[in-house]
Amino acid sequence: MAVHIRLKRFGTKKKVHWRIVVADARMPRDGRFIEEVGYYDSRKTPAKISLKAERIKHWLSKGALPTETVKSLLKKQGVKP
């Protein structure tokens, strides 16, 4: 089973925020996920990013692959992908 760390969209039209989740790669973007590991709100200035660093490191050690966007968010917060 390929596992990815990616964004899951929440909110309404033009008022979107994102949750950072660990999900099976075969599941749709807003579908079922394994664990929620963070939150990202790009509408705030500066953007609000909240992460569970220990859980992210755990999943990365298990072989989960972050998407490009999540990788850049992790780098901004100091979590080494």
PyMOL Python script that loads the backbone (N, CA, C, O; Angstrom):
from pymol import cmd

cmd.read_pdbstr("""\
ATOM      1  N   MET A   1       0.843  -1.178   0.000  1.00  0.00           N
ATOM      2  CA  MET A   1       0.000   0.000   0.000  1.00  0.00           C
ATOM      3  C   MET A   1       0.887   1.240   0.000  1.00  0.00           C
ATOM      4  O   MET A   1       1.690   1.427   0.914  1.00  0.00           O
ATOM      5  N   ALA A   2       0.750   2.083  -1.013  1.00  0.00           N
ATOM      6  CA  ALA A   2       1.494   3.337  -1.092  1.00  0.00           C
ATOM      7  C   ALA A   2       0.769   4.399  -0.267  1.00  0.00           C
ATOM      8  O   ALA A   2      -0.427   4.629  -0.443  1.00  0.00           O
ATOM      9  N   VAL A   3       1.503   5.034   0.625  1.00  0.00           N
ATOM     10  CA  VAL A   3       0.924   6.035   1.518  1.00  0.00           C
ATOM     11  C   VAL A   3       1.521   7.395   1.193  1.00  0.00           C
ATOM     12  O   VAL A   3       2.734   7.525   1.034  1.00  0.00           O
ATOM     13  N   HIS A   4       0.661   8.414   1.094  1.00  0.00           N
ATOM     14  CA  HIS A   4       1.090   9.779   0.802  1.00  0.00           C
ATOM     15  C   HIS A   4       0.639  10.708   1.920  1.00  0.00           C
ATOM     16  O   HIS A   4      -0.392  10.487   2.555  1.00  0.00           O
ATOM     17  N   ILE A   5       1.429  11.747   2.146  1.00  0.00           N
ATOM     18  CA  ILE A   5       1.018  12.843   3.024  1.00  0.00           C
ATOM     19  C   ILE A   5       0.603  13.955   2.084  1.00  0.00           C
ATOM     20  O   ILE A   5       1.419  14.453   1.309  1.00  0.00           O
ATOM     21  N   ARG A   6      -0.662  14.348   2.147  1.00  0.00           N
ATOM     22  CA  ARG A   6      -1.181  15.314   1.176  1.00  0.00           C
ATOM     23  C   ARG A   6      -2.246  16.200   1.800  1.00  0.00           C
ATOM     24  O   ARG A   6      -2.609  16.035   2.965  1.00  0.00           O
ATOM     25  N   LEU A   7      -2.742  17.146   1.004  1.00  0.00           N
ATOM     26  CA  LEU A   7      -3.759  18.084   1.463  1.00  0.00           C
ATOM     27  C   LEU A   7      -5.159  17.557   1.161  1.00  0.00           C
ATOM     28  O   LEU A   7      -5.397  16.925   0.131  1.00  0.00           O
ATOM     29  N   LYS A   8      -6.080  17.833   2.089  1.00  0.00           N
ATOM     30  CA  LYS A   8      -7.488  17.501   1.901  1.00  0.00           C
ATOM     31  C   LYS A   8      -8.263  18.804   2.037  1.00  0.00           C
ATOM     32  O   LYS A   8      -8.114  19.515   3.031  1.00  0.00           O
ATOM     33  N   ARG A   9      -9.083  19.116   1.052  1.00  0.00           N
ATOM     34  CA  ARG A   9      -9.758  20.411   0.993  1.00  0.00           C
ATOM     35  C   ARG A   9     -11.004  20.439   1.876  1.00  0.00           C
ATOM     36  O   ARG A   9     -11.784  19.488   1.909  1.00  0.00           O
ATOM     37  N   PHE A  10     -11.173  21.561   2.595  1.00  0.00           N
ATOM     38  CA  PHE A  10     -12.361  21.825   3.400  1.00  0.00           C
ATOM     39  C   PHE A  10     -12.808  23.248   3.163  1.00  0.00           C
ATOM     40  O   PHE A  10     -12.060  24.052   2.606  1.00  0.00           O
ATOM     41  N   GLY A  11     -14.005  23.567   3.574  1.00  0.00           N
ATOM     42  CA  GLY A  11     -14.522  24.915   3.431  1.00  0.00           C
ATOM     43  C   GLY A  11     -15.470  25.030   2.255  1.00  0.00           C
ATOM     44  O   GLY A  11     -15.837  24.040   1.623  1.00  0.00           O
ATOM     45  N   THR A  12     -15.854  26.261   1.981  1.00  0.00           N
ATOM     46  CA  THR A  12     -16.787  26.525   0.894  1.00  0.00           C
ATOM     47  C   THR A  12     -16.071  27.230  -0.245  1.00  0.00           C
ATOM     48  O   THR A  12     -14.870  27.493  -0.186  1.00  0.00           O
ATOM     49  N   LYS A  13     -16.826  27.521  -1.262  1.00  0.00           N
ATOM     50  CA  LYS A  13     -16.268  28.211  -2.420  1.00  0.00           C
ATOM     51  C   LYS A  13     -15.667  29.546  -1.982  1.00  0.00           C
ATOM     52  O   LYS A  13     -16.329  30.339  -1.312  1.00  0.00           O
ATOM     53  N   LYS A  14     -14.434  29.789  -2.355  1.00  0.00           N
ATOM     54  CA  LYS A  14     -13.666  30.992  -2.044  1.00  0.00           C
ATOM     55  C   LYS A  14     -13.350  31.172  -0.557  1.00  0.00           C
ATOM     56  O   LYS A  14     -12.848  32.226  -0.167  1.00  0.00           O
ATOM     57  N   LYS A  15     -13.632  30.175   0.277  1.00  0.00           N
ATOM     58  CA  LYS A  15     -13.284  30.204   1.700  1.00  0.00           C
ATOM     59  C   LYS A  15     -12.677  28.863   2.080  1.00  0.00           C
ATOM     60  O   LYS A  15     -13.119  28.199   3.017  1.00  0.00           O
ATOM     61  N   VAL A  16     -11.668  28.489   1.337  1.00  0.00           N
ATOM     62  CA  VAL A  16     -11.097  27.158   1.480  1.00  0.00           C
ATOM     63  C   VAL A  16      -9.995  27.127   2.540  1.00  0.00           C
ATOM     64  O   VAL A  16      -9.249  28.093   2.701  1.00  0.00           O
ATOM     65  N   HIS A  17      -9.905  26.020   3.250  1.00  0.00           N
ATOM     66  CA  HIS A  17      -8.761  25.718   4.106  1.00  0.00           C
ATOM     67  C   HIS A  17      -8.453  24.247   3.918  1.00  0.00           C
ATOM     68  O   HIS A  17      -9.272  23.496   3.387  1.00  0.00           O
ATOM     69  N   TRP A  18      -7.289  23.840   4.346  1.00  0.00           N
ATOM     70  CA  TRP A  18      -6.803  22.502   4.048  1.00  0.00           C
ATOM     71  C   TRP A  18      -6.411  21.767   5.313  1.00  0.00           C
ATOM     72  O   TRP A  18      -5.943  22.375   6.275  1.00  0.00           O
ATOM     73  N   ARG A  19      -6.605  20.455   5.310  1.00  0.00           N
ATOM     74  CA  ARG A  19      -6.075  19.593   6.356  1.00  0.00           C
ATOM     75  C   ARG A  19      -4.964  18.762   5.731  1.00  0.00           C
ATOM     76  O   ARG A  19      -5.072  18.321   4.587  1.00  0.00           O
ATOM     77  N   ILE A  20      -3.917  18.557   6.480  1.00  0.00           N
ATOM     78  CA  ILE A  20      -2.812  17.721   6.025  1.00  0.00           C
ATOM     79  C   ILE A  20      -3.084  16.325   6.567  1.00  0.00           C
ATOM     80  O   ILE A  20      -3.179  16.127   7.779  1.00  0.00           O
ATOM     81  N   VAL A  21      -3.207  15.365   5.668  1.00  0.00           N
ATOM     82  CA  VAL A  21      -3.596  14.011   6.062  1.00  0.00           C
ATOM     83  C   VAL A  21      -2.624  12.982   5.486  1.00  0.00           C
ATOM     84  O   VAL A  21      -1.920  13.228   4.507  1.00  0.00           O
ATOM     85  N   VAL A  22      -2.619  11.823   6.137  1.00  0.00           N
ATOM     86  CA  VAL A  22      -1.903  10.657   5.629  1.00  0.00           C
ATOM     87  C   VAL A  22      -2.969   9.768   5.017  1.00  0.00           C
ATOM     88  O   VAL A  22      -3.921   9.380   5.694  1.00  0.00           O
ATOM     89  N   ALA A  23      -2.815   9.438   3.727  1.00  0.00           N
ATOM     90  CA  ALA A  23      -3.848   8.687   3.020  1.00  0.00           C
ATOM     91  C   ALA A  23      -3.228   7.684   2.065  1.00  0.00           C
ATOM     92  O   ALA A  23      -2.095   7.841   1.612  1.00  0.00           O
ATOM     93  N   ASP A  24      -4.002   6.650   1.771  1.00  0.00           N
ATOM     94  CA  ASP A  24      -3.626   5.695   0.745  1.00  0.00           C
ATOM     95  C   ASP A  24      -3.630   6.436  -0.594  1.00  0.00           C
ATOM     96  O   ASP A  24      -4.536   7.222  -0.868  1.00  0.00           O
ATOM     97  N   ALA A  25      -2.637   6.190  -1.408  1.00  0.00           N
ATOM     98  CA  ALA A  25      -2.500   6.904  -2.681  1.00  0.00           C
ATOM     99  C   ALA A  25      -3.667   6.653  -3.627  1.00  0.00           C
ATOM    100  O   ALA A  25      -3.921   7.464  -4.518  1.00  0.00           O
ATOM    101  N   ARG A  26      -4.376   5.550  -3.450  1.00  0.00           N
ATOM    102  CA  ARG A  26      -5.480   5.215  -4.346  1.00  0.00           C
ATOM    103  C   ARG A  26      -6.783   5.933  -3.998  1.00  0.00           C
ATOM    104  O   ARG A  26      -7.716   5.928  -4.800  1.00  0.00           O
ATOM    105  N   MET A  27      -6.863   6.546  -2.826  1.00  0.00           N
ATOM    106  CA  MET A  27      -8.078   7.231  -2.396  1.00  0.00           C
ATOM    107  C   MET A  27      -8.176   8.606  -3.057  1.00  0.00           C
ATOM    108  O   MET A  27      -7.151   9.217  -3.360  1.00  0.00           O
ATOM    109  N   PRO A  28      -9.410   9.104  -3.286  1.00  0.00           N
ATOM    110  CA  PRO A  28      -9.562  10.446  -3.872  1.00  0.00           C
ATOM    111  C   PRO A  28      -9.085  11.532  -2.915  1.00  0.00           C
ATOM    112  O   PRO A  28      -8.907  11.285  -1.722  1.00  0.00           O
ATOM    113  N   ARG A  29      -8.878  12.736  -3.446  1.00  0.00           N
ATOM    114  CA  ARG A  29      -8.314  13.843  -2.669  1.00  0.00           C
ATOM    115  C   ARG A  29      -9.076  14.095  -1.371  1.00  0.00           C
ATOM    116  O   ARG A  29      -8.464  14.228  -0.311  1.00  0.00           O
ATOM    117  N   ASP A  30     -10.393  14.161  -1.442  1.00  0.00           N
ATOM    118  CA  ASP A  30     -11.197  14.462  -0.261  1.00  0.00           C
ATOM    119  C   ASP A  30     -11.837  13.207   0.327  1.00  0.00           C
ATOM    120  O   ASP A  30     -12.802  13.301   1.086  1.00  0.00           O
ATOM    121  N   GLY A  31     -11.315  12.052  -0.014  1.00  0.00           N
ATOM    122  CA  GLY A  31     -11.884  10.789   0.442  1.00  0.00           C
ATOM    123  C   GLY A  31     -11.324  10.332   1.778  1.00  0.00           C
ATOM    124  O   GLY A  31     -10.863  11.129   2.594  1.00  0.00           O
ATOM    125  N   ARG A  32     -11.380   9.028   1.968  1.00  0.00           N
ATOM    126  CA  ARG A  32     -10.962   8.411   3.222  1.00  0.00           C
ATOM    127  C   ARG A  32      -9.468   8.611   3.456  1.00  0.00           C
ATOM    128  O   ARG A  32      -8.679   8.609   2.511  1.00  0.00           O
ATOM    129  N   PHE A  33      -9.085   8.784   4.714  1.00  0.00           N
ATOM    130  CA  PHE A  33      -7.682   8.961   5.061  1.00  0.00           C
ATOM    131  C   PHE A  33      -7.351   8.145   6.295  1.00  0.00           C
ATOM    132  O   PHE A  33      -8.245   7.673   6.996  1.00  0.00           O
ATOM    133  N   ILE A  34      -6.061   7.981   6.559  1.00  0.00           N
ATOM    134  CA  ILE A  34      -5.608   7.182   7.694  1.00  0.00           C
ATOM    135  C   ILE A  34      -5.534   8.026   8.958  1.00  0.00           C
ATOM    136  O   ILE A  34      -6.042   7.634  10.008  1.00  0.00           O
ATOM    137  N   GLU A  35      -4.895   9.190   8.849  1.00  0.00           N
ATOM    138  CA  GLU A  35      -4.701  10.040  10.024  1.00  0.00           C
ATOM    139  C   GLU A  35      -4.563  11.495   9.604  1.00  0.00           C
ATOM    140  O   GLU A  35      -3.962  11.800   8.574  1.00  0.00           O
ATOM    141  N   GLU A  36      -5.125  12.392  10.410  1.00  0.00           N
ATOM    142  CA  GLU A  36      -4.954  13.824  10.186  1.00  0.00           C
ATOM    143  C   GLU A  36      -3.738  14.291  10.984  1.00  0.00           C
ATOM    144  O   GLU A  36      -3.661  14.074  12.193  1.00  0.00           O
ATOM    145  N   VAL A  37      -2.786  14.935  10.295  1.00  0.00           N
ATOM    146  CA  VAL A  37      -1.543  15.334  10.964  1.00  0.00           C
ATOM    147  C   VAL A  37      -1.281  16.831  10.933  1.00  0.00           C
ATOM    148  O   VAL A  37      -0.220  17.273  11.372  1.00  0.00           O
ATOM    149  N   GLY A  38      -2.217  17.621  10.427  1.00  0.00           N
ATOM    150  CA  GLY A  38      -1.991  19.062  10.414  1.00  0.00           C
ATOM    151  C   GLY A  38      -3.119  19.835   9.777  1.00  0.00           C
ATOM    152  O   GLY A  38      -4.121  19.274   9.334  1.00  0.00           O
ATOM    153  N   TYR A  39      -2.925  21.154   9.744  1.00  0.00           N
ATOM    154  CA  TYR A  39      -3.920  22.098   9.253  1.00  0.00           C
ATOM    155  C   TYR A  39      -3.202  23.223   8.539  1.00  0.00           C
ATOM    156  O   TYR A  39      -2.137  23.655   8.981  1.00  0.00           O
ATOM    157  N   TYR A  40      -3.770  23.709   7.436  1.00  0.00           N
ATOM    158  CA  TYR A  40      -3.177  24.796   6.664  1.00  0.00           C
ATOM    159  C   TYR A  40      -4.277  25.728   6.187  1.00  0.00           C
ATOM    160  O   TYR A  40      -5.207  25.306   5.501  1.00  0.00           O
ATOM    161  N   ASP A  41      -4.166  27.001   6.555  1.00  0.00           N
ATOM    162  CA  ASP A  41      -5.123  28.019   6.112  1.00  0.00           C
ATOM    163  C   ASP A  41      -4.353  29.104   5.370  1.00  0.00           C
ATOM    164  O   ASP A  41      -3.655  29.917   5.977  1.00  0.00           O
ATOM    165  N   SER A  42      -4.491  29.103   4.050  1.00  0.00           N
ATOM    166  CA  SER A  42      -3.740  30.050   3.224  1.00  0.00           C
ATOM    167  C   SER A  42      -4.394  31.430   3.162  1.00  0.00           C
ATOM    168  O   SER A  42      -3.783  32.372   2.658  1.00  0.00           O
ATOM    169  N   ARG A  43      -5.608  31.566   3.659  1.00  0.00           N
ATOM    170  CA  ARG A  43      -6.297  32.858   3.586  1.00  0.00           C
ATOM    171  C   ARG A  43      -5.797  33.839   4.634  1.00  0.00           C
ATOM    172  O   ARG A  43      -5.953  35.048   4.463  1.00  0.00           O
ATOM    173  N   LYS A  44      -5.207  33.352   5.704  1.00  0.00           N
ATOM    174  CA  LYS A  44      -4.681  34.224   6.756  1.00  0.00           C
ATOM    175  C   LYS A  44      -3.381  34.875   6.277  1.00  0.00           C
ATOM    176  O   LYS A  44      -2.706  34.357   5.387  1.00  0.00           O
ATOM    177  N   THR A  45      -3.045  36.010   6.875  1.00  0.00           N
ATOM    178  CA  THR A  45      -1.787  36.669   6.559  1.00  0.00           C
ATOM    179  C   THR A  45      -0.998  36.822   7.856  1.00  0.00           C
ATOM    180  O   THR A  45      -1.424  37.607   8.702  1.00  0.00           O
ATOM    181  N   PRO A  46       0.093  36.147   8.070  1.00  0.00           N
ATOM    182  CA  PRO A  46       0.680  35.087   7.243  1.00  0.00           C
ATOM    183  C   PRO A  46      -0.138  33.804   7.345  1.00  0.00           C
ATOM    184  O   PRO A  46      -0.965  33.650   8.244  1.00  0.00           O
ATOM    185  N   ALA A  47       0.101  32.895   6.421  1.00  0.00           N
ATOM    186  CA  ALA A  47      -0.654  31.655   6.371  1.00  0.00           C
ATOM    187  C   ALA A  47      -0.479  30.872   7.674  1.00  0.00           C
ATOM    188  O   ALA A  47       0.625  30.776   8.212  1.00  0.00           O
ATOM    189  N   LYS A  48      -1.586  30.314   8.170  1.00  0.00           N
ATOM    190  CA  LYS A  48      -1.564  29.556   9.422  1.00  0.00           C
ATOM    191  C   LYS A  48      -1.277  28.089   9.117  1.00  0.00           C
ATOM    192  O   LYS A  48      -2.017  27.443   8.375  1.00  0.00           O
ATOM    193  N   ILE A  49      -0.191  27.569   9.698  1.00  0.00           N
ATOM    194  CA  ILE A  49       0.186  26.175   9.506  1.00  0.00           C
ATOM    195  C   ILE A  49       0.335  25.535  10.876  1.00  0.00           C
ATOM    196  O   ILE A  49       1.097  26.021  11.712  1.00  0.00           O
ATOM    197  N   SER A  50      -0.384  24.455  11.106  1.00  0.00           N
ATOM    198  CA  SER A  50      -0.299  23.732  12.363  1.00  0.00           C
ATOM    199  C   SER A  50       0.012  22.280  12.039  1.00  0.00           C
ATOM    200  O   SER A  50      -0.707  21.651  11.263  1.00  0.00           O
ATOM    201  N   LEU A  51       1.086  21.736  12.631  1.00  0.00           N
ATOM    202  CA  LEU A  51       1.516  20.375  12.324  1.00  0.00           C
ATOM    203  C   LEU A  51       1.716  19.553  13.587  1.00  0.00           C
ATOM    204  O   LEU A  51       2.073  20.085  14.638  1.00  0.00           O
ATOM    205  N   LYS A  52       1.482  18.256  13.472  1.00  0.00           N
ATOM    206  CA  LYS A  52       1.857  17.297  14.510  1.00  0.00           C
ATOM    207  C   LYS A  52       3.176  16.681  14.048  1.00  0.00           C
ATOM    208  O   LYS A  52       3.199  15.649  13.378  1.00  0.00           O
ATOM    209  N   ALA A  53       4.278  17.344  14.423  1.00  0.00           N
ATOM    210  CA  ALA A  53       5.595  16.982  13.896  1.00  0.00           C
ATOM    211  C   ALA A  53       5.989  15.545  14.208  1.00  0.00           C
ATOM    212  O   ALA A  53       6.562  14.867  13.355  1.00  0.00           O
ATOM    213  N   GLU A  54       5.693  15.068  15.413  1.00  0.00           N
ATOM    214  CA  GLU A  54       6.073  13.699  15.782  1.00  0.00           C
ATOM    215  C   GLU A  54       5.374  12.667  14.903  1.00  0.00           C
ATOM    216  O   GLU A  54       5.990  11.689  14.481  1.00  0.00           O
ATOM    217  N   ARG A  55       4.102  12.883  14.631  1.00  0.00           N
ATOM    218  CA  ARG A  55       3.353  11.934  13.801  1.00  0.00           C
ATOM    219  C   ARG A  55       3.823  11.991  12.347  1.00  0.00           C
ATOM    220  O   ARG A  55       3.869  10.966  11.666  1.00  0.00           O
ATOM    221  N   ILE A  56       4.168  13.181  11.875  1.00  0.00           N
ATOM    222  CA  ILE A  56       4.676  13.309  10.507  1.00  0.00           C
ATOM    223  C   ILE A  56       6.006  12.584  10.376  1.00  0.00           C
ATOM    224  O   ILE A  56       6.233  11.876   9.394  1.00  0.00           O
ATOM    225  N   LYS A  57       6.890  12.755  11.361  1.00  0.00           N
ATOM    226  CA  LYS A  57       8.166  12.050  11.335  1.00  0.00           C
ATOM    227  C   LYS A  57       7.957  10.542  11.388  1.00  0.00           C
ATOM    228  O   LYS A  57       8.677   9.791  10.730  1.00  0.00           O
ATOM    229  N   HIS A  58       6.978  10.098  12.166  1.00  0.00           N
ATOM    230  CA  HIS A  58       6.661   8.672  12.242  1.00  0.00           C
ATOM    231  C   HIS A  58       6.265   8.135  10.869  1.00  0.00           C
ATOM    232  O   HIS A  58       6.772   7.099  10.438  1.00  0.00           O
ATOM    233  N   TRP A  59       5.367   8.832  10.183  1.00  0.00           N
ATOM    234  CA  TRP A  59       4.905   8.369   8.876  1.00  0.00           C
ATOM    235  C   TRP A  59       6.005   8.455   7.820  1.00  0.00           C
ATOM    236  O   TRP A  59       6.084   7.602   6.936  1.00  0.00           O
ATOM    237  N   LEU A  60       6.846   9.470   7.905  1.00  0.00           N
ATOM    238  CA  LEU A  60       7.964   9.562   6.967  1.00  0.00           C
ATOM    239  C   LEU A  60       8.936   8.401   7.164  1.00  0.00           C
ATOM    240  O   LEU A  60       9.488   7.876   6.197  1.00  0.00           O
ATOM    241  N   SER A  61       9.141   8.003   8.421  1.00  0.00           N
ATOM    242  CA  SER A  61      10.030   6.865   8.690  1.00  0.00           C
ATOM    243  C   SER A  61       9.432   5.550   8.196  1.00  0.00           C
ATOM    244  O   SER A  61      10.166   4.610   7.890  1.00  0.00           O
ATOM    245  N   LYS A  62       8.118   5.480   8.118  1.00  0.00           N
ATOM    246  CA  LYS A  62       7.436   4.285   7.615  1.00  0.00           C
ATOM    247  C   LYS A  62       7.399   4.244   6.088  1.00  0.00           C
ATOM    248  O   LYS A  62       6.990   3.238   5.509  1.00  0.00           O
ATOM    249  N   GLY A  63       7.824   5.330   5.426  1.00  0.00           N
ATOM    250  CA  GLY A  63       7.890   5.340   3.974  1.00  0.00           C
ATOM    251  C   GLY A  63       6.833   6.168   3.275  1.00  0.00           C
ATOM    252  O   GLY A  63       6.699   6.079   2.054  1.00  0.00           O
ATOM    253  N   ALA A  64       6.067   6.983   4.021  1.00  0.00           N
ATOM    254  CA  ALA A  64       5.063   7.843   3.394  1.00  0.00           C
ATOM    255  C   ALA A  64       5.749   8.923   2.576  1.00  0.00           C
ATOM    256  O   ALA A  64       6.776   9.460   2.990  1.00  0.00           O
ATOM    257  N   LEU A  65       5.192   9.244   1.423  1.00  0.00           N
ATOM    258  CA  LEU A  65       5.754  10.247   0.532  1.00  0.00           C
ATOM    259  C   LEU A  65       4.919  11.523   0.577  1.00  0.00           C
ATOM    260  O   LEU A  65       3.723  11.480   0.289  1.00  0.00           O
ATOM    261  N   PRO A  66       5.529  12.670   0.936  1.00  0.00           N
ATOM    262  CA  PRO A  66       4.778  13.926   0.909  1.00  0.00           C
ATOM    263  C   PRO A  66       4.657  14.457  -0.517  1.00  0.00           C
ATOM    264  O   PRO A  66       5.553  14.257  -1.337  1.00  0.00           O
ATOM    265  N   THR A  67       3.546  15.133  -0.809  1.00  0.00           N
ATOM    266  CA  THR A  67       3.402  15.788  -2.102  1.00  0.00           C
ATOM    267  C   THR A  67       4.310  17.015  -2.119  1.00  0.00           C
ATOM    268  O   THR A  67       4.855  17.397  -1.084  1.00  0.00           O
ATOM    269  N   GLU A  68       4.475  17.629  -3.283  1.00  0.00           N
ATOM    270  CA  GLU A  68       5.349  18.799  -3.406  1.00  0.00           C
ATOM    271  C   GLU A  68       4.888  19.941  -2.499  1.00  0.00           C
ATOM    272  O   GLU A  68       5.708  20.589  -1.849  1.00  0.00           O
ATOM    273  N   THR A  69       3.578  20.188  -2.455  1.00  0.00           N
ATOM    274  CA  THR A  69       3.046  21.267  -1.629  1.00  0.00           C
ATOM    275  C   THR A  69       3.289  20.995  -0.153  1.00  0.00           C
ATOM    276  O   THR A  69       3.724  21.881   0.582  1.00  0.00           O
ATOM    277  N   VAL A  70       3.012  19.779   0.279  1.00  0.00           N
ATOM    278  CA  VAL A  70       3.223  19.422   1.684  1.00  0.00           C
ATOM    279  C   VAL A  70       4.707  19.468   2.026  1.00  0.00           C
ATOM    280  O   VAL A  70       5.078  19.871   3.128  1.00  0.00           O
ATOM    281  N   LYS A  71       5.548  19.063   1.097  1.00  0.00           N
ATOM    282  CA  LYS A  71       6.993  19.107   1.325  1.00  0.00           C
ATOM    283  C   LYS A  71       7.453  20.540   1.589  1.00  0.00           C
ATOM    284  O   LYS A  71       8.283  20.775   2.468  1.00  0.00           O
ATOM    285  N   SER A  72       6.917  21.496   0.832  1.00  0.00           N
ATOM    286  CA  SER A  72       7.299  22.896   1.041  1.00  0.00           C
ATOM    287  C   SER A  72       6.758  23.430   2.368  1.00  0.00           C
ATOM    288  O   SER A  72       7.420  24.235   3.022  1.00  0.00           O
ATOM    289  N   LEU A  73       5.556  22.988   2.773  1.00  0.00           N
ATOM    290  CA  LEU A  73       5.005  23.398   4.066  1.00  0.00           C
ATOM    291  C   LEU A  73       5.838  22.836   5.215  1.00  0.00           C
ATOM    292  O   LEU A  73       6.089  23.529   6.201  1.00  0.00           O
ATOM    293  N   LEU A  74       6.262  21.591   5.087  1.00  0.00           N
ATOM    294  CA  LEU A  74       7.099  20.973   6.123  1.00  0.00           C
ATOM    295  C   LEU A  74       8.431  21.700   6.242  1.00  0.00           C
ATOM    296  O   LEU A  74       8.938  21.897   7.347  1.00  0.00           O
ATOM    297  N   LYS A  75       8.994  22.099   5.112  1.00  0.00           N
ATOM    298  CA  LYS A  75      10.271  22.821   5.117  1.00  0.00           C
ATOM    299  C   LYS A  75      10.116  24.171   5.809  1.00  0.00           C
ATOM    300  O   LYS A  75      11.002  24.588   6.554  1.00  0.00           O
ATOM    301  N   LYS A  76       8.997  24.859   5.569  1.00  0.00           N
ATOM    302  CA  LYS A  76       8.758  26.155   6.203  1.00  0.00           C
ATOM    303  C   LYS A  76       8.648  26.029   7.719  1.00  0.00           C
ATOM    304  O   LYS A  76       9.047  26.935   8.452  1.00  0.00           O
ATOM    305  N   GLN A  77       8.107  24.905   8.188  1.00  0.00           N
ATOM    306  CA  GLN A  77       7.925  24.690   9.622  1.00  0.00           C
ATOM    307  C   GLN A  77       9.114  24.019  10.286  1.00  0.00           C
ATOM    308  O   GLN A  77       9.127  23.846  11.505  1.00  0.00           O
ATOM    309  N   GLY A  78      10.121  23.637   9.494  1.00  0.00           N
ATOM    310  CA  GLY A  78      11.314  23.055  10.066  1.00  0.00           C
ATOM    311  C   GLY A  78      11.258  21.561  10.281  1.00  0.00           C
ATOM    312  O   GLY A  78      12.119  21.009  10.966  1.00  0.00           O
ATOM    313  N   VAL A  79      10.270  20.891   9.717  1.00  0.00           N
ATOM    314  CA  VAL A  79      10.189  19.434   9.791  1.00  0.00           C
ATOM    315  C   VAL A  79      10.891  18.897   8.561  1.00  0.00           C
ATOM    316  O   VAL A  79      10.500  19.203   7.434  1.00  0.00           O
ATOM    317  N   LYS A  80      11.920  18.102   8.770  1.00  0.00           N
ATOM    318  CA  LYS A  80      12.723  17.631   7.640  1.00  0.00           C
ATOM    319  C   LYS A  80      12.051  16.473   6.915  1.00  0.00           C
ATOM    320  O   LYS A  80      11.873  15.404   7.498  1.00  0.00           O
ATOM    321  N   PRO A  81      11.665  16.671   5.626  1.00  0.00           N
ATOM    322  CA  PRO A  81      11.018  15.575   4.886  1.00  0.00           C
ATOM    323  C   PRO A  81      11.995  14.553   4.357  1.00  0.00           C
ATOM    324  O   PRO A  81      11.589  13.582   3.719  1.00  0.00           O
TER     325      PRO A  81
END
""", "prot")
cmd.dss("prot")
cmd.show_as("cartoon", "prot")
cmd.util.cbc("prot")
cmd.orient("prot")
